[in-house]
């Protein structure tokens, strides 16, 4: 099960939650939330991903991808180079 963490936030009653997309057995993305331990908040915040937009160098089309803060930007879309992604 591959998770893409979208947000980590605290509710009004002091419960930390992690919001994420996960890939189920049918290859569909589902949105889900989960209560997390307050000690693990910074770990999940560092793994949080955001949606970025870029233009492919080969086909000059705009594409979107999820990236966390430590990954490099994608310059080539997945349609032009499917082996890399």
N, CA, C and O of each residue as an XYZ file, in Angstrom:
340
protein
N       0.845     -1.174      0.000
C       0.000      0.000      0.000
C       0.888      1.234      0.000
O       1.597      1.488      0.974
N       0.858      1.996     -1.070
C       1.656      3.208     -1.190
C       0.861      4.398     -0.674
O      -0.280      4.608     -1.086
N       1.454      5.180      0.227
C       0.787      6.346      0.798
C       1.425      7.620      0.269
O       2.644      7.708      0.122
N       0.583      8.603     -0.013
C       1.030      9.945     -0.347
C       0.435     10.873      0.694
O      -0.757     11.178      0.643
N       1.247     11.327      1.640
C       0.771     12.158      2.739
C       0.539     13.570      2.222
O       1.429     14.187      1.637
N      -0.679     14.073      2.451
C      -1.064     15.383      1.949
C      -1.009     16.434      3.049
O      -0.582     17.563      2.806
N      -1.438     16.076      4.257
C      -1.507     17.060      5.327
C      -1.362     16.384      6.679
O      -1.745     15.228      6.861
N      -0.798     17.134      7.628
C      -0.730     16.731      9.032
C      -1.215     17.931      9.823
O      -0.606     19.001      9.788
N      -2.321     17.744     10.539
C      -2.888     18.886     11.253
C      -3.513     18.451     12.567
O      -3.754     17.270     12.817
N      -3.764     19.452     13.392
C      -4.314     19.229     14.721
C      -5.764     19.691     14.744
O      -6.079     20.792     14.293
N      -6.632     18.860     15.264
C      -8.038     19.202     15.369
C      -8.274     20.054     16.608
O      -7.368     20.248     17.418
N      -9.482     20.558     16.749
C      -9.806     21.453     17.855
C      -9.740     20.762     19.216
O      -9.564     21.437     20.231
N      -9.873     19.460     19.264
C      -9.787     18.757     20.540
C      -8.414     18.108     20.746
O      -8.300     17.089     21.428
N      -7.400     18.692     20.166
C      -5.994     18.308     20.365
C      -5.652     16.908     19.872
O      -4.821     16.229     20.475
N      -6.267     16.474     18.804
C      -5.935     15.185     18.210
C      -5.226     15.446     16.884
O      -5.774     16.108     16.003
N      -4.020     14.929     16.745
C      -3.266     15.079     15.500
C      -3.764     14.043     14.504
O      -3.992     12.885     14.857
N      -3.930     14.466     13.267
C      -4.368     13.572     12.203
C      -3.464     13.721     10.982
O      -2.918     14.788     10.702
N      -3.333     12.609     10.273
C      -2.580     12.583      9.032
C      -3.583     12.292      7.915
O      -4.343     11.327      7.997
N      -3.586     13.117      6.880
C      -4.469     12.937      5.733
C      -3.612     12.480      4.559
O      -2.573     13.074      4.271
N      -4.054     11.422      3.885
C      -3.223     10.844      2.837
C      -4.079     10.162      1.784
O      -5.242      9.832      2.016
N      -3.467      9.956      0.609
C      -4.029      9.127     -0.445
C      -3.295      7.800     -0.401
O      -2.080      7.761     -0.205
N      -4.036      6.704     -0.585
C      -3.374      5.413     -0.664
C      -3.869      4.664     -1.890
O      -4.997      4.867     -2.340
N      -3.033      3.811     -2.417
C      -3.332      3.031     -3.609
C      -3.882      1.684     -3.163
O      -3.166      0.903     -2.536
N      -5.151      1.399     -3.477
C      -5.752      0.146     -3.029
C      -5.466     -0.973     -4.025
O      -4.695     -0.791     -4.967
N      -6.095     -2.136     -3.812
C      -5.836     -3.307     -4.652
C      -6.347     -3.142     -6.080
O      -5.857     -3.806     -6.994
N      -7.331     -2.259     -6.280
C      -7.885     -2.023     -7.614
C      -7.140     -0.931     -8.375
O      -7.610     -0.484     -9.421
N      -6.001     -0.499     -7.874
C      -5.173      0.559     -8.463
C      -5.916      1.891     -8.541
O      -5.786      2.628     -9.518
N      -6.693      2.188     -7.504
C      -7.388      3.464     -7.400
C      -6.893      4.176     -6.152
O      -6.597      3.544     -5.139
N      -6.808      5.498     -6.235
C      -6.395      6.285     -5.077
C      -7.608      6.611     -4.216
O      -8.630      7.073     -4.723
N      -7.491      6.371     -2.920
C      -8.544      6.677     -1.954
C      -7.992      7.653     -0.929
O      -6.833      7.555     -0.524
N      -8.838      8.606     -0.507
C      -8.448      9.594      0.493
C      -8.850      9.078      1.861
O      -9.968      8.594      2.041
N      -7.934      9.180      2.839
C      -8.206      8.652      4.167
C      -7.482      9.491      5.209
O      -6.499     10.167      4.903
N      -7.973      9.441      6.438
C      -7.303     10.120      7.545
C      -7.036      9.110      8.649
O      -7.697      8.077      8.743
N      -6.053      9.430      9.482
C      -5.645      8.514     10.538
C      -5.140      9.323     11.720
O      -4.420     10.305     11.538
N      -5.509      8.924     12.926
C      -4.987      9.558     14.132
C      -3.544      9.124     14.315
O      -3.203      7.961     14.099
N      -2.699     10.064     14.714
C      -1.286      9.734     14.895
C      -0.821     10.183     16.275
O      -1.439     11.030     16.920
N       0.264      9.601     16.697
C       0.899      9.918     17.965
C       1.532     11.313     17.868
O       2.147     11.626     16.849
N       1.399     12.154     18.893
C       2.004     13.498     18.832
C       3.525     13.488     18.675
O       4.099     14.458     18.180
N       4.172     12.424     19.084
C       5.624     12.347     18.921
C       6.039     12.088     17.469
O       7.179     12.360     17.093
N       5.127     11.568     16.661
C       5.434     11.264     15.263
C       5.006     12.365     14.294
O       5.117     12.197     13.079
N       4.524     13.474     14.814
C       4.025     14.556     13.957
C       5.122     15.093     13.056
O       4.893     15.257     11.858
N       6.289     15.369     13.580
C       7.374     15.948     12.764
C       7.902     14.966     11.733
O       8.344     15.374     10.659
N       7.863     13.675     12.047
C       8.263     12.660     11.074
C       7.328     12.687      9.861
O       7.788     12.672      8.719
N       6.027     12.727     10.110
C       5.063     12.757      9.012
C       5.062     14.099      8.290
O       4.792     14.145      7.090
N       5.355     15.179      8.983
C       5.427     16.488      8.320
C       6.599     16.547      7.345
O       6.511     17.210      6.311
N       7.681     15.868      7.661
C       8.818     15.838      6.740
C       8.531     14.973      5.518
O       9.122     15.188      4.460
N       7.643     14.007      5.646
C       7.300     13.135      4.524
C       6.102     13.637      3.729
O       5.682     12.985      2.772
N       5.553     14.768      4.104
C       4.380     15.325      3.441
C       4.717     15.697      1.995
O       5.793     16.225      1.714
N       3.798     15.420      1.096
C       3.982     15.709     -0.326
C       3.067     16.838     -0.759
O       2.023     17.080     -0.152
N       3.471     17.521     -1.808
C       2.625     18.562     -2.375
C       2.586     18.393     -3.891
O       3.490     17.810     -4.489
N       1.538     18.907     -4.489
C       1.337     18.780     -5.920
C       2.086     19.897     -6.642
O       1.885     21.075     -6.349
N       2.950     19.524     -7.586
C       3.739     20.488     -8.352
C       3.382     20.378     -9.828
O       2.931     19.333    -10.296
N       3.587     21.457    -10.542
C       3.325     21.517    -11.974
C       4.618     21.885    -12.689
O       5.347     22.775    -12.251
N       4.895     21.197    -13.789
C       6.105     21.456    -14.549
C       5.801     21.255    -16.031
O       4.751     20.718    -16.386
N       6.715     21.684    -16.890
C       6.576     21.523    -18.334
C       7.655     20.558    -18.809
O       8.831     20.714    -18.482
N       7.244     19.567    -19.579
C       8.156     18.539    -20.074
C       9.142     19.146    -21.073
O       8.768     19.977    -21.900
N      10.399     18.724    -20.985
C      11.434     19.230    -21.890
C      11.335     18.620    -23.281
O      11.795     19.220    -24.252
N      10.740     17.434    -23.389
C      10.671     16.747    -24.676
C       9.419     17.146    -25.461
O       9.509     17.566    -26.615
N       8.244     17.010    -24.823
C       6.990     17.244    -25.558
C       6.360     18.607    -25.273
O       5.332     18.935    -25.867
N       6.939     19.400    -24.393
C       6.460     20.749    -24.048
C       5.014     20.777    -23.544
O       4.298     21.756    -23.754
N       4.592     19.700    -22.879
C       3.265     19.673    -22.271
C       3.387     19.870    -20.770
O       4.403     19.535    -20.161
N       2.341     20.413    -20.195
C       2.310     20.636    -18.754
C       1.839     19.356    -18.065
O       0.888     18.719    -18.519
N       2.508     18.974    -16.959
C       2.120     17.787    -16.207
C       2.251     18.077    -14.720
O       2.966     18.990    -14.310
N       1.539     17.276    -13.915
C       1.543     17.443    -12.468
C       2.099     16.192    -11.809
O       1.952     15.084    -12.324
N       2.743     16.386    -10.659
C       3.310     15.266     -9.920
C       3.396     15.629     -8.450
O       3.449     16.805     -8.090
N       3.409     14.606     -7.603
C       3.581     14.806     -6.167
C       5.057     14.728     -5.828
O       5.784     13.884     -6.352
N       5.497     15.625     -4.939
C       6.908     15.692     -4.566
C       7.002     16.143     -3.120
O       6.271     17.036     -2.692
N       7.911     15.518     -2.359
C       8.161     16.038     -1.014
C       9.359     16.972     -1.077
O       9.956     17.147     -2.139
N       9.707     17.560      0.033
C      10.709     18.631      0.003
C      12.124     18.160     -0.317
O      12.971     18.979     -0.674
N      12.400     16.871     -0.200
C      13.757     16.377     -0.413
C      13.977     15.779     -1.800
O      15.110     15.441     -2.142
N      12.937     15.642     -2.598
C      13.076     15.079     -3.933
C      13.351     16.176     -4.957
O      13.001     17.338     -4.750
N      13.977     15.794     -6.051
C      14.264     16.751     -7.124
C      13.040     16.891     -8.032
O      12.181     16.011     -8.075
N      12.978     18.007     -8.753
C      11.873     18.224     -9.688
C      12.002     17.284    -10.881
O      13.105     16.937    -11.302
N      10.854     16.880    -11.415
C      10.835     16.060    -12.620
C      10.868     16.988    -13.827
O      10.084     17.934    -13.900
N      11.768     16.731    -14.777
C      11.861     17.550    -15.982
C      11.183     16.891    -17.177
O      10.809     17.568    -18.135
N      11.024     15.565    -17.120
C      10.434     14.812    -18.220
C       9.198     14.095    -17.693
O       9.248     13.474    -16.631
N       8.098     14.174    -18.419
C       6.849     13.560    -17.952
C       6.929     12.031    -18.058
O       7.815     11.488    -18.717
N       6.000     11.362    -17.406
C       5.987      9.898    -17.377
C       5.599      9.305    -18.729
O       5.925      8.150    -19.003
N       4.917     10.060    -19.573
C       4.551      9.560    -20.899
C       5.755      9.512    -21.837
O       5.843      8.617    -22.677
N       6.678     10.457    -21.707
C       7.860     10.489    -22.576
C       8.921      9.487    -22.130
O       9.610      8.906    -22.968
N       9.059      9.278    -20.831
C      10.068      8.359    -20.304
C       9.453      7.495    -19.201
O       9.675      7.761    -18.020
N       8.675      6.455    -19.572
C       7.996      5.640    -18.551
C       8.945      4.755    -17.744
O       8.577      4.305    -16.659
N      10.155      4.495    -18.244
C      11.092      3.636    -17.517
C      11.622      4.299    -16.257
O      11.913      3.618    -15.274
N      11.747      5.604    -16.276
C      12.317      6.318    -15.134
C      11.335      6.409    -13.972
O      11.750      6.467    -12.815
N      10.045      6.420    -14.268
C       9.046      6.611    -13.216
C       8.198      5.402    -13.085
O       7.295      5.369    -12.249
